[in-house]
Amino acid sequence: MPTRVARFHKKFNEQLSRNKFVAGNKFSVADITTITVVDFGHALQMQIPGDCPDVKRWYDEMQKRESVRKSLPTHMPDGSPMRAV
């Protein structure tokens, strides 16, 4: 995994170890923005590392939200189908 992405996951994991959601204990626009970034990473084969359990917890929690499930990308910008996560 590229170093920059690894740093993102590590810092994000530290943040989520103290908070249920990105900006605290309530769902906010910060979660909406971040789920988009993480899903885009998945499209590029950048999975959540195993040493980031709080990111995984948050991601799994986000996937339970109907609005998140409805907004999952289905195609890459070039029109090719997305690979399953």
N, C-alpha and C positions, 0 to 999 in steps of 0.2 A: 504494500500500500504506500502511495506517495507520502513523504514526510509531512507535508502540509495537512493532508487529510488525517493522518495519525494524530497530529497535534490537535486538530479540531475535535476529534473523538475524545481524546484524553481530557481536554479542557471542558468539553461539554459533559463528560461523565462526572467530573468534579463538581460542576454546577448542579447537576441533577442529583448528586449524592446529598445535597442540602435542600433541594426543592422537589416537589412533586412535578411541577411543570417548569418550562424554561425560565420564566420571569418570577417565579414564586410558587404559591400553592393554589393558584387559580389558572385555568386555561385562558390564554390570551393570544393576541395577534402574533406574539413572539413564537408560540407553538406552531401556528399556521405557517409562518415563514420558514421555520426550521424543519418542519416535516417535508416541505417542498425540497429543501436542500438535501436532506437525507435520502428522500426518494430518488432525486436526480443522481446522487452517488450510487444508489443501487443500480440504476440504469447503466452506469459506467462500471459495474462490477466492483464497487467499493462498498463492501458489506460492513456492518457494525462489528468491530473486533470483539473477540471473546473476553478480553480484559476490560470491557466497558459495560458491566452489567446494568448500570443505571440508565445508560442510553438505550439498551435493549428493553428494559422495563418501560421506559417512557414511550419508545416506539410501539411496543405491544399495546400499551394503553391507548395510544393515538389510533391504532388500527381498530379499536372497538367503537370509535366514534363514527356514526353514519356519514357525517359530512366528509370525513377523511377517506373513508372507503369509496364514496362516490367520486372523489376527486383524484383517485389514483391514476397516474398516467397509463395510457394503453399503447402509445406509439412514441417513437423517437422523433426528433425534428425532421429527419429525412423521410418519415412515413413508415419506416420499418417497425414491426411489432416489438414491444418491450419484452424482455426476458423475465420470467418469473423470479421473484426474490427468493 
